[in-house]
Amino acid sequence: MTPMPNAPRTPLRSFRIPDDLYTEAQQIAATQDESVSDVVRQALERYVKAGRRRARADAAARKSTLYKR
């Protein structure tokens, strides 16, 4: 994991999450010597990367379909 730089600070974001999920995430993150912010950041990075791959695959499929007509 790449540590977040101290300066400039990254913007603070907020979102709603059930207490039980957050508490368990804190406990698990602590065993990995990570913060919940680290875990959420990593999950969002994977989510965005997968979304980009899907978008590229969809675009390639549309392009392929156009050439077959």
N, C-alpha and C positions, 0 to 999 in steps of 0.2 A: 504494500500500500504506500502511496506517495503521501507524505505528510503535507498538511495544508500550510501555506506560508503565513507568517504572522503579520506581515505588512506587504501589500495592503490586506486588511482583513477581508475575509469573504462576507458577503451580506448575510444577515440573520434572516432565516425563513421560519415560518411557523405552520403547523398543520395539526389536525386533530387525529388522535390515536387513542384507542381504549387503554385504560390504565393497566389492565392485566398484560396486554401485549407489550406495552412500554416497559413495565417492570421486568418481565421475562427477558426482553431484549437487553436491558441494563445488566442483568445477572449474567447472561451469556457473553455479552461484550466484555464484561470485567474479567471473565475467565480467559479471554483472548487478548487481554491487555489493550482493548480498544474502547472507544467511546461509542455511544449510540449514534452520534453524528457521523463517525467513521463508517459504521455499518450502513446507515441510510445513504450516505454518499456513494458507497460501493454498489449498493443495490440500484440506485438511480443511474449510475454509470453503466451497469449491465443492461438495465431497462432501455436506456437511450441507444446503446450500441446495438441491441437486438432490434429495436425499432428502425434504426438506419438500415440494417441488413434486410429487414422485411420490405422496406420501401424500395431498396435497390432491386430486390428480387421481383417485386410487383412491377416495377418500371421495366425490367428486362422481359418479364412475361408479356406485358402489354406491347412492348416493342416487337417481340417475336410474333405475337398474334397479328400485328399490323402488317408485317412482312409476308405473312402466309395468305393474306387476302388477295 
